[in-house]
Amino acid sequence: MISRVLKKYPKGKIIVLAPTRPLVLQHKSSCEKFLDIDTEK
């Protein structure tokens, strides 16, 4: 789902919600690993 949205809107942003900060960081890490995301943004 995230990759589809980013392909359609390359300058768009994705918001990830999770109940704890460690879980948010885990999602961020997974997205950086599996998707072509510029980590500097």
N, C-alpha and C positions, 0 to 999 in steps of 0.2 A: 504494500500500500504506500509506504513512504517513498519508495523508488519511483512509483508511478506518478505521484504528485510532483516530485522533484524533476522528473523528465518533462512533465507538462508545464511546470512553472520553475525553470532553472534558477531564477533569482528569488524564489519563494523561501519561506521558512517553515519548519516543522516544530510543533510544540509537543513535548512528551510529558505526560503527567504520571506521577508515581507517588505512592504514599510515603516514601523515604528518600532522602538524598542519595544514599548508596545505590538504591535501585535506579534512580535517574542516571547516575554515573555509569551504571552497568549498561543501560540502554544506549547511552551516548557512545560508549566503547564499542558496543555491537554495531551500531550504525556506522561508525568510522571504519570498522573492520570489513563489513560486508558491502558498504555502499561507497561510491567515489565521492567523498565529501571533503571539502577543504577545511582542515581543522583550524586554520588561522581565522576563520570567520566566526 
